[in-house]
Amino acid sequence: MTDLFLGLTQEIISGIALGSIYALIALGFTMIFKATEVVNFAQGELMMVGAYVNFFFVTTFLSAAGTPTAWTFLVALGGSMIFSVLFGYILDFIINRPLKDEPIFSVIMATLSLAIIIRAVVAIIAGPISLMPFSPFGDSAISFGTIIVSVLDLSIIGSAIGLVIIFYYIFHYTRWGIAMQATSEDPIAAQLMGIPIKRVYALVWIFSAVVATLSGILLAPRIALLDTTMGFLGLKAFPAAVLGGFGSIPGAIVGGVILGVIETVSMGTLSFHFQWIKEINDIIAWIVLIAVLMIKPDGLFGVEKVKKV
Amino acid sequence: MLKVVGVETYYGKVKALHGVSLEVKEGQLVTILGANGAGKTTILKTISGLVEPENGTIHFNDIRIDRKDPEDIVAMGISHVPEWRRIFPELTVYENLLMGGFLIKEKDLLRDRMEEAYRHFPVLRQRQKQRAGTLSGGEQQMLAISRALMLKPQLLLLDEPSLGLSPLLVQDIFATIKELHRSGVTILLVEQNVNHALKIADYGYVLTTGKIFLSGTYEDLLDEEKVREQYLGEGKYTRRADLWGG
């Protein structure tokens, strides 16, 4: 009995770490959707590019400096952040501006194409092989009694909480953050206030790219593998967002965490005890997605969207 | 102050304005009357830059503004309270006012303007932490007007402020508009509520299907049988007292 309990606790903590990453992906995805009504299927690819760029910076600094230090990773992180700001700005220019008021179908086709193009370009530049990303924390772990948690997982959870607090602060307490909310509620009224909505949209894409890059940097060492298929994990932003309530930012975060927990726990229980249920974690998200759509389409934090005339 | 000359505006292929010309002089309260779909809202949207006119010119203080972005036009001193108020329902009353003052960089000035808005409408101070969507229709209209006044505009565009309000609140809103006008704000008011609008206006334009049909002072328009027949669809047997009376 206690074994089961311990095992479950272990799974849940690990699930929260994985879910934190899903939450960040879903956060970036939802921000773009709320502000610009663009459904960005390339959100996972933004994450993948972020992981690659960070890997590039880490290896470059390592070959220059020799042994890895905390500075190596911090400087690489800084470089990746600068890259993601530029990347988000460029995407706003090439995707958001021309497509913003197009029918939703065109937008979906365009972002799907963007995802494929990004994967191809990364494969061309980095080569088709999988890479082994470095964890800044190695294999170190902390034990709380009999429960062992890796430092990497703790740092993932910590970073996600930190990021959510930062974003909450920006959205609710800064002029530009409130302007972002205002723009996503009513872009026309926002324009009449003198809010430059084009710049707000650019800012939203930049934020989204920054969060995606950070989630990629956190995820890569956790799955200890870096290749171009990493972007597919970004599709988990959908079940996460639907579970929490599509278009709700708190919903995206909570939905992401719950999804991560469901995945690891189902893996640890079902797939562990029943040999014939293999790799349940790969499909459980989609089962959840369909179940939520059937039972409670508005999700946990869902708000009925009232379209303004 | 504002000079609109021969403006033609299209929505896609549909022509909404067929060469509208009008003028607002400093300190005036000018009203545009007209039935639904006559193009009243389009005139205001064209002035504030939300839609671009195909032909014609708009000058504000002798500067041409008809090709400028809305945010530049606001910055020049024209604030627009849109139809149905369009407050930000999920933001608090305070945040709505803050957005009204988005272009104000100095913190002290912003605080002063906010204080002024609260003094003007004490109910907004009581509800400052409340989400604006929870306010009543009348309170939302006060918020929408206060939000537009945060920038101390030289010209205020008001689009049907009485829309969806109870008769009692309509009186309040018009009293507020009159007071604003008296305090020196130049106003261009779009209304369907002929009664109230003409009573407080210095000058009025009557719009039918995208064209200015009539214009004149309160007395001119009051005497004009055509207003009633064409715009109001009333015959000459309708008693005047019912139409224009308080």
Boltz contact constraints between the chains, C-beta under 6 A:
constraints:
  - contact:
      token1: [A, 178]
      token2: [B, 95]
      max_distance: 6.0
  - contact:
      token1: [A, 182]
      token2: [B, 88]
      max_distance: 6.0
  - contact:
      token1: [A, 182]
      token2: [B, 99]
      max_distance: 6.0
  - contact:
      token1: [A, 185]
      token2: [B, 88]
      max_distance: 6.0
  - contact:
      token1: [A, 185]
      token2: [B, 90]
      max_distance: 6.0
  - contact:
      token1: [A, 186]
      token2: [B, 86]
      max_distance: 6.0
  - contact:
      token1: [A, 189]
      token2: [B, 86]
      max_distance: 6.0
  - contact:
      token1: [A, 191]
      token2: [B, 70]
      max_distance: 6.0
  - contact:
      token1: [A, 192]
      token2: [B, 80]
      max_distance: 6.0
  - contact:
      token1: [A, 193]
      token2: [B, 99]
      max_distance: 6.0
  - contact:
      token1: [A, 193]
      token2: [B, 100]
      max_distance: 6.0
  - contact:
      token1: [A, 193]
      token2: [B, 102]
      max_distance: 6.0
  - contact:
      token1: [A, 194]
      token2: [B, 71]
      max_distance: 6.0
  - contact:
      token1: [A, 194]
      token2: [B, 74]
      max_distance: 6.0
  - contact:
      token1: [A, 194]
      token2: [B, 75]
      max_distance: 6.0
  - contact:
      token1: [A, 194]
      token2: [B, 102]
      max_distance: 6.0
  - contact:
      token1: [A, 194]
      token2: [B, 103]
      max_distance: 6.0
  - contact:
      token1: [A, 195]
      token2: [B, 102]
      max_distance: 6.0
  - contact:
      token1: [A, 196]
      token2: [B, 71]
      max_distance: 6.0
